[in-house]
Amino acid sequence: MFKGAGYPENMDPNRENGAPETIEEAADQAADQAADQANEARMREKMKDLVPRYLADIRKDTVRFSALLEASDFDRIRGIGHVLKGTGSTFGFPELTYWGAAIEESAIRADLPKLREQTAAVVAFLARLDSFEP
């Protein structure tokens, strides 16, 4: 349809790049994009309501860090790290994902000095968040 019409190759709608070939396809793609954006907006709204509860739960876990470190309970510390690693980014906190992965790995190695440093970093991060919450 547009071949040879002077379009650069990367803009040729007939090229295998997912560009629509018909008006109907373009309309379908636009409708799909609008539906995706609406779903994302709904999910962001739902997540916004869940974030305070998530942070409260994470704070409860971090309160236990001292006792778990004192007891060298690496399995439970690893479990908390695993949860942080798996949920931090989901709730908009990639820092918690990073620290969770580090805590999980250090707990597997039973590296108590590193765990003290890492758990303190999580506690400090949460304290900084407190200054932003209403």
Buried (B, 14 or more C-beta within 10 A) or exposed (E): EEEEEEEEEEEBBEBEEEBEEEEEEEEEEEEEEEEEEEEEEEEEEEEEEEBEEBBEEBBEBBEBBEEBBEEEBBEBBBBBBBBBBBBBBEBEBEBBBBBBBBBBBBBBEEBBEBBBEBBBBBBEBBEEBEEEEE
